[in-house]
C-alpha cells in the first residue's frame, strides 16, 4: 500500500508541469484529477521521482471506471498494461480445486496492479481475476506506452523491480540488502579505496560488492562489445546474481569520484549470514527466488538506449510527444540565427512547462566558445531546468574545453542546490582537432560524458573531403567508436542529411551499426523508423546470441579450468563467460559469450509483444528410419519444359550434336526427333535434386550413373529413393549413407535414369548393406545397353547426311591413353543462375538459396549444389572432348564447395582408349576430369608437372589432394580442387593420326592445351 500523501509530497519536485499535462488529457474527468494526482504522487514506486518521470506516466494515462461486479482482467490472460487504483476496491480471485473462484485478496486505493507486465522479459500472464467490489476508478497505462523510452525504463523499471523482488521473496531481499554491509564486515570483507579514474575489474570469482561512498560507473565487455551499464551511488550493491546463482560479477567499475567499495566472497558472506536465523531464512528465500528464474538483483540501465536522436525545430514542439524518437535535440547553435536565439530559449522553457515534449530525454546543443556570451546565456537557461538532462557542446578542439565546461556546470549546480554531475554532456566531435584528440576528450569532463557524437558537416567543411563515403568516413567513425568504448560511454553517428534519400539513409545506418555505434542523429522525423530498425540487433544476430546463451546456460561450454585438479582454482570454474564450444559450426569462446549477452541486452525493449501467437517452423525432412531397402517418400513430380532445358543450356556448355541438335539426337535415338533431348548431366540432376533429404551434413558424390531410355522435353518425371547401404566412419562421429536414386516416367513407372548418391550424415546405430562396387577405369562397354546400341546403329546414317559439313563428322583431336588435357574453358555459375536452377529443379536446402543467412559477400558462403558442380566440371571439358554420342558416369566426388561467382574449369586425363568393337567410326574413352576453381589450366598450368598421384582414377577428399599438391610443389592447385569425375564416353573417332611425339618429361604423359 502507498504511504500517506502528506508524508511524501515534499520528496517531489513541483508537480505543476504534471498538472498541466493532465489538464490536456481530455480522457480524465475533472472530478478525478485531484484524487488521481494525489495517489500518483503517493505511489511508493515513484518516491523521489523526477518531474519528467511522473510526466511520462501521466502523459500515457487514461481513466477507466468499473461498475460493481465488472471484471478488470481474468486469470491467465496476457498482461499488457498496469493500473493504479484511484478510488474504490477490487476483489482478487483465483480458480479453486473445484474450478470455482476463491477470493484471495482485496485491493484498495493507491495500489499498483500488474507491474509484472513491465518487468518480465517475456509476456507475463495475470495471476488472478480482478473484479470491482464497488464502483472503481483506475488509472490505466499500457506497458509498451509507458516504457517505450529508455529514460522511463531506466528510472521506472528499477523501482518496479524492487516491488517484484520483494513480493516474490516476502521482502527478503530488501531486508537482506539493508543488513548486507554489516554481514559483509563480519565475513571479513575487503575495503577497496578508489581514486577518480581507478578501475575495479570484473570479479574473478563470485562476490558481493557494496558501495559505501563516492560514485562508480559500471561497464561490461571489451573492445567493440563494451557498453556502459549504470552509475552506482552509496547504498547500491552489486553481485546479488553471484549470491543467488553462483556466478561472478562481470562489470568493470570506474570511479568517477573518490569511492570506497566493500567486497566479500559469496561463500564467506553466506556462512556469516547463516549465523543469524533471520538472514539464513532470507538466503533460503533468495535460493527459491533463483530457482523460479526471477532476477535477483535490480536491473541496471543497460546499454545506451538512444538509438534515434531527433533534431527538433521549435515550431514542432507542440506535436513532439507523438514522435517515436528516443531523445530530442533542441538546437541553440547553428540552426538558430543570432537574433532568434533568445526566442528559442524562451520557447523551450514554455514547451517544458506545458509538457509539449512529452517524456523524452532532451539534449540541448549549446553554442561554442567562439560565441561565449551566447554560451553563458545557454547555460543560464538550461542548467537546473526540469526535463533537461544533457548538453551537447559544439566545435570542441581539446579536452581542456570539456573540463572548463565541467567546472562551470559544477558552479551552477552548487548554486542551485543540485548534486554535482546532474547535468550530463554529449560532445559533438566535428573538427579535425577533436578527431585527433577524441580519446582524451572522452576522458575529460569529470565523469559527465555519457557519450560522444560524430558530426560530419563542419569536419568535412574544414578538411575539404567529401562525406558519406567509406574512404572518408571510416577513419572518423572508427576513431569515435574506439575512444567511446575505451571510456565506457556511448558513440552516436553523424546524421544523413539527404532527407528524401531513404536508400542512402539505410546504407548509412547499417554502416553505423557495422562500425559499432549505439545510435544515430536524425534530422527529420521520417528517418526515425529506418534508423531504429537498422541499428537494433538483426533477427539472425538475436537468434545466434540466444543459441550461444542457451549453450552456456545448458552447460555445453567445456571449461579448461574444470579439468584441473588444483583446488585453489576450482572456485573459479563458474565464471559466466568461461568456456568454449561449437555453435552453428563456429568456435565460441569468452568474447563471443560477452558479445551474445550484449546483443540480448540490446534486444530487451522493456515492452511486451502484441497479443498474438507464436509461430512454428514447418519441417520438410524425411523422417524414415534408415534400414536396408527402405524407401523414402518424395512428393515431387514435374514436367520437363523448354524453359528448364534452355536454362540448363545457358549455364552448362556442350559441344555435342547429340545435345544441341534435335535432328541428330533423333537419328541416334536420344529423342523422338520432335522434342529436344535432355542432356545427360541434366538428367542426373533431375534424378537427385527433388528430394527432402535435408538431414545430410554434406553431399559426397555419385556412383554407377546410367541412362536407360531417351529423356526429352515434355516428359513428366518423378524420383524414387531407396536405401542401399550405410557405413559409420571409423571415428564413430559420422555415417556415409548411399541411396539409389531413380528417375521414373510418370504413368508407366519406366526407369529412365539411375545413380547411387553418397551423403554424410550423423552417426547411425548400425551399419547395413553390401559394400559398393569399385568402378574399373577401363574402356569396356556394358552389355545390353539399349540406348548405346540405338546410338551406334543410327550414327552412320546421321553422319552420311552431314558428310559434306567440314569438321562435323571428323573431330580434329585424336586422343591416346595417358594424354593430359589442360582445358581452356572456365566459367562461374552466377548468383542469379544458381538461384534460377535451384528453384527450377526444386532444390530446397537453404544453403543453396538463402543469401541473407549464408552470403558473406559476393555470394561467398552460399553453396552451389553438388550436382551442378559436377555439371560445371564436365562442361569445362566438353569443347575439347567433343562428338560424344553416349556416356556413363562411373564416379563423381565433390571434393570442395563452390560458391556462386567462382569460376570452374578442369584438367582431364585419358585413362584408357579403345576402338569401338563394332563401329570403326567410334572410340571408347575413360576420362578422369579434375575440377578446379579460380584457376584457368590452359594459362596457369602449362609449365607445371602434374604428379601421377593426382591423375589416379580416384584420389578422394580435399585434404588428400592438398597433401599431394604440397608434396610435389603444385601450389596453384592447393585448395582449388573442387571435384573429380570419372566417365566412360563413346565419341566419333578422329581419322587424323597423332602428329605430336611423346614428351620426355618425367611424368611420362603428354600435357597439352
LINBELJO-V434819 format. One record per backbone hydrogen bond with DSSP energy under -1.0 kcal/mol. NH is the residue of the N-H (numbers start at 1). CO is the residue of the C=O. E is the energy in kcal/mol with one decimal. If there is no record, write none. Layout:
<<NH CO E> <NH CO E>>
//
This chain:
<<7 4 -1.2> <8 5 -1.1> <9 5 -1.6> <11 8 -1.6> <12 9 -1.5> <19 15 -2.7> <20 16 -2.5> <21 17 -2.1> <22 18 -2.8> <23 19 -2.1> <24 20 -1.4> <26 24 -1.3> <28 25 -1.6> <32 29 -1.2> <33 30 -1.1> <36 32 -2.7> <37 33 -2.9> <38 34 -2.2> <39 35 -2.4> <40 36 -2.5> <41 37 -2.6> <42 38 -1.2> <46 43 -1.9> <49 46 -2.3> <54 50 -1.9> <55 51 -3.1> <56 52 -2.2> <57 53 -1.9> <58 54 -2.7> <59 55 -2.6> <61 58 -1.3> <62 140 -1.7> <64 138 -2.7> <66 136 -2.8> <69 132 -3.3> <70 67 -2.5> <72 130 -3.2> <73 130 -1.3> <76 126 -2.9> <77 74 -2.0> <79 124 -3.6> <82 141 -2.5> <83 113 -2.3> <84 139 -2.1> <85 111 -1.9> <86 137 -3.0> <87 137 -1.7> <90 107 -2.7> <91 131 -3.2> <92 105 -2.9> <93 129 -2.7> <94 102 -2.2> <96 100 -3.7> <99 96 -1.8> <102 94 -2.8> <104 92 -3.1> <105 92 -1.4> <107 90 -2.9> <110 85 -2.9> <113 83 -2.9> <117 114 -1.9> <118 115 -1.8> <119 115 -1.2> <120 116 -1.9> <126 77 -3.0> <129 93 -3.4> <130 73 -1.9> <131 91 -1.9> <132 70 -2.6> <133 89 -2.4> <134 89 -1.0> <136 66 -2.2> <137 87 -2.6> <138 64 -3.2> <139 84 -2.9> <140 62 -3.1> <141 82 -2.5> <143 80 -2.0> <146 142 -2.6> <147 143 -2.1> <153 149 -2.3> <154 150 -2.9> <155 151 -1.5> <156 152 -3.4> <157 153 -1.8> <160 156 -2.1> <161 157 -2.9> <162 158 -1.7> <163 159 -1.5> <164 160 -2.6> <165 161 -2.7> <166 162 -2.8> <167 163 -2.6> <168 164 -2.5> <169 165 -2.1> <171 166 -3.9> <172 169 -1.3> <175 171 -1.9> <176 172 -2.6> <177 173 -2.8> <178 174 -1.7> <179 175 -1.8> <183 179 -2.0> <184 180 -2.8> <185 181 -2.3> <186 182 -1.9> <187 183 -1.1> <188 185 -1.7> <189 184 -1.5> <190 263 -2.9> <192 261 -3.6> <194 259 -2.9> <197 255 -3.0> <198 195 -2.6> <200 253 -3.0> <203 249 -1.3> <208 264 -2.9> <209 238 -3.1> <210 262 -2.9> <211 236 -2.4> <212 260 -2.7> <213 260 -1.2> <216 232 -2.0> <217 254 -2.9> <218 230 -3.0> <219 252 -1.9> <220 227 -2.6> <225 222 -2.1> <226 223 -1.7> <227 220 -2.6> <229 218 -2.8> <232 216 -3.1> <235 211 -2.5> <236 233 -2.4> <238 209 -3.0> <243 239 -1.7> <244 240 -2.2> <245 241 -3.0> <246 242 -1.5> <252 219 -3.1> <253 200 -2.7> <254 217 -3.0> <255 198 -2.7> <256 215 -1.9> <259 194 -3.1> <260 213 -2.1> <261 192 -2.6> <262 210 -3.4> <263 190 -2.9> <264 208 -2.2> <266 206 -1.9> <269 265 -2.5> <270 266 -2.9> <271 267 -2.1> <272 268 -2.2> <273 269 -2.5> <274 270 -2.1> <280 276 -2.5> <281 277 -2.0> <282 278 -2.1> <283 279 -2.5> <284 280 -2.0> <285 281 -1.9> <286 282 -2.1> <287 283 -2.4> <288 284 -2.1> <289 285 -2.3> <290 286 -2.6> <291 287 -2.1> <292 288 -1.3> <293 290 -1.7> <294 289 -1.9> <307 305 -1.2> <309 520 -1.7> <310 327 -2.4> <311 522 -2.5> <312 329 -3.1> <316 313 -1.8> <317 314 -1.6> <320 317 -1.6> <322 319 -1.5> <323 320 -1.9> <326 308 -1.4> <327 308 -1.4> <328 361 -2.6> <329 310 -3.1> <330 363 -2.7> <332 365 -2.5> <336 333 -1.8> <340 337 -1.5> <344 340 -1.9> <345 341 -2.3> <346 342 -2.1> <347 343 -2.2> <348 344 -2.3> <349 345 -1.9> <350 346 -2.2> <351 347 -2.4> <352 348 -2.2> <353 349 -1.8> <354 350 -1.9> <356 351 -2.4> <358 355 -1.3> <360 357 -1.1> <363 328 -3.2> <364 390 -2.0> <365 330 -2.4> <366 392 -1.3> <371 368 -1.5> <375 371 -1.9> <376 372 -2.4> <377 373 -1.9> <378 374 -2.3> <379 375 -2.4> <380 376 -2.5> <381 377 -1.7> <382 378 -2.2> <383 379 -1.9> <385 382 -2.2> <388 385 -2.3> <389 362 -1.1> <390 362 -1.2> <391 424 -2.4> <392 364 -3.1> <401 398 -1.0> <403 399 -1.9> <404 400 -2.4> <405 401 -1.9> <406 402 -2.4> <407 403 -2.2> <408 404 -2.1> <409 405 -2.6> <410 406 -2.5> <411 407 -2.2> <412 408 -1.9> <413 409 -2.9> <414 410 -2.4> <415 411 -1.9> <416 412 -1.7> <417 414 -1.0> <418 413 -3.0> <422 419 -1.7> <424 389 -2.9> <425 448 -2.0> <426 391 -2.7> <428 393 -2.6> <429 453 -4.0> <430 428 -1.1> <435 431 -2.2> <436 432 -2.2> <437 433 -1.4> <441 437 -2.2> <442 438 -2.2> <444 441 -1.1> <448 445 -1.4> <450 425 -2.2> <452 490 -1.9> <453 427 -2.8> <454 492 -2.7> <455 429 -2.6> <460 456 -2.5> <461 457 -1.5> <462 458 -2.4> <463 459 -1.7> <464 460 -1.9> <473 469 -2.8> <474 470 -1.8> <477 473 -2.4> <478 474 -3.0> <479 475 -2.8> <480 476 -2.4> <481 477 -2.5> <482 478 -2.6> <483 479 -2.1> <484 480 -2.4> <485 481 -2.7> <486 482 -2.2> <487 483 -1.5> <489 484 -2.5> <490 450 -2.0> <492 452 -2.6> <493 519 -2.9> <499 497 -1.5> <501 498 -1.7> <502 500 -1.1> <505 501 -1.8> <506 502 -2.2> <507 503 -2.2> <508 504 -2.6> <509 505 -2.7> <510 506 -2.2> <511 507 -1.9> <512 508 -2.2> <513 509 -2.0> <514 510 -2.5> <515 511 -2.0> <517 512 -2.5> <518 491 -2.8> <519 491 -1.3> <520 307 -2.6> <521 493 -2.0> <522 309 -3.1> <527 524 -1.9> <528 525 -1.3> <531 527 -2.3> <532 528 -2.7> <533 529 -2.2> <534 530 -2.4> <535 531 -2.0> <536 532 -1.3> <542 538 -2.5> <543 539 -2.6> <544 540 -2.1> <545 541 -2.7> <546 542 -2.6> <547 543 -2.0> <548 544 -2.4> <549 545 -2.7> <550 546 -2.4> <551 547 -2.2> <552 548 -2.3> <553 549 -3.1> <554 550 -2.7> <555 552 -1.2> <556 551 -2.8> <558 580 -2.1> <563 560 -1.9> <564 561 -1.4> <569 566 -1.3> <572 569 -1.6> <573 570 -1.7> <578 575 -1.6> <580 558 -1.5> <581 588 -1.9> <583 586 -2.7> <586 583 -1.9> <588 581 -3.7> <593 589 -2.3> <594 590 -2.5> <595 591 -2.2> <596 592 -2.8> <597 593 -2.1> <598 594 -2.1> <599 595 -2.3> <600 596 -2.3> <601 597 -2.2> <602 598 -2.5> <603 599 -1.5> <604 600 -1.1> <622 692 -1.7> <629 723 -1.4> <630 627 -1.9> <632 721 -1.9> <638 717 -2.0> <640 715 -3.0> <645 641 -2.0> <646 642 -2.9> <647 643 -2.4> <648 644 -2.1> <649 645 -2.5> <650 646 -2.0> <651 647 -1.0> <652 648 -2.3> <659 656 -1.8> <660 656 -2.3> <661 657 -2.3> <665 661 -2.4> <666 662 -2.2> <667 663 -2.0> <668 664 -1.6> <669 666 -1.0> <670 665 -3.1> <678 711 -2.9> <683 679 -2.3> <684 680 -1.9> <685 681 -2.0> <686 682 -2.4> <687 683 -1.7> <689 685 -2.4> <691 689 -1.6> <694 692 -2.2> <697 760 -3.8> <698 760 -1.1> <700 758 -2.7> <701 758 -1.5> <702 892 -2.4> <703 756 -1.8> <704 890 -2.1> <705 889 -2.8> <706 754 -2.2> <708 752 -2.5> <709 752 -1.2> <713 676 -2.4> <714 640 -2.5> <715 712 -1.9> <717 638 -2.7> <718 744 -2.0> <720 742 -2.6> <722 740 -1.9> <723 630 -2.8> <724 738 -2.5> <725 738 -1.6> <726 768 -2.8> <727 736 -2.1> <729 734 -3.0> <732 729 -1.8> <735 761 -2.6> <736 727 -3.2> <737 759 -3.0> <738 725 -2.7> <739 757 -2.2> <740 722 -3.2> <741 755 -3.2> <742 720 -2.6> <743 753 -2.8> <744 718 -2.3> <745 750 -2.5> <746 716 -2.6> <749 745 -2.2> <752 743 -3.1> <753 743 -1.3> <754 706 -2.3> <755 741 -2.1> <756 703 -2.5> <757 739 -2.7> <758 701 -2.8> <759 737 -2.3> <760 698 -2.8> <761 735 -3.2> <763 733 -1.3> <768 726 -1.7> <778 776 -1.9> <786 784 -1.0> <789 785 -2.3> <790 786 -2.3> <791 787 -1.8> <792 788 -2.6> <793 789 -2.3> <794 790 -2.1> <795 791 -1.0> <798 794 -1.7> <799 795 -2.6> <800 796 -2.3> <801 797 -1.9> <803 800 -1.4> <805 802 -1.7> <808 805 -1.6> <818 910 -3.6> <819 816 -2.0> <820 1006 -2.8> <821 908 -3.4> <822 1008 -2.9> <823 906 -1.5> <827 904 -1.7> <834 830 -2.7> <835 831 -2.3> <836 832 -2.6> <837 833 -2.8> <838 834 -2.4> <839 835 -2.2> <840 836 -2.9> <841 837 -2.5> <842 839 -1.3> <843 838 -3.2> <848 845 -1.8> <849 846 -1.3> <850 846 -3.2> <851 849 -1.3> <854 850 -2.2> <855 851 -1.2> <856 860 -4.1> <860 857 -1.7> <862 859 -1.5> <863 847 -2.3> <864 898 -3.3> <869 865 -1.7> <870 866 -2.1> <871 867 -1.7> <872 868 -2.2> <873 869 -2.3> <874 870 -2.3> <875 871 -2.3> <876 872 -1.5> <881 877 -2.8> <885 986 -2.8> <886 986 -1.4> <888 984 -2.2> <890 982 -2.2> <891 982 -1.6> <892 702 -2.3> <893 980 -2.6> <894 700 -2.8> <895 978 -2.0> <896 978 -1.9> <901 829 -1.4> <902 899 -2.1> <904 827 -2.2> <905 932 -2.9> <907 930 -1.7> <908 821 -2.2> <909 928 -2.5> <910 819 -2.6> <911 926 -2.4> <912 926 -1.2> <914 924 -2.1> <916 922 -2.1> <922 919 -1.9> <923 987 -2.3> <924 914 -3.4> <925 985 -2.6> <926 912 -2.3> <927 983 -2.5> <928 909 -2.4> <929 981 -2.8> <930 907 -3.6> <931 979 -2.6> <932 905 -2.1> <933 976 -2.3> <934 903 -2.6> <938 823 -1.4> <939 936 -1.8> <940 936 -2.7> <941 937 -2.1> <944 941 -1.4> <950 947 -1.3> <961 957 -1.9> <962 958 -2.6> <963 959 -2.1> <964 960 -2.0> <965 961 -2.4> <966 962 -2.6> <967 963 -2.2> <968 964 -1.7> <970 965 -2.2> <971 969 -1.6> <973 970 -1.3> <976 973 -2.2> <978 931 -2.8> <979 931 -1.1> <980 893 -1.9> <981 929 -2.3> <982 891 -3.1> <983 927 -2.8> <984 888 -2.8> <985 925 -2.6> <986 886 -2.7> <987 923 -2.3> <988 883 -2.1> <989 921 -3.5> <1004 1001 -2.0> <1008 820 -2.1>>
//
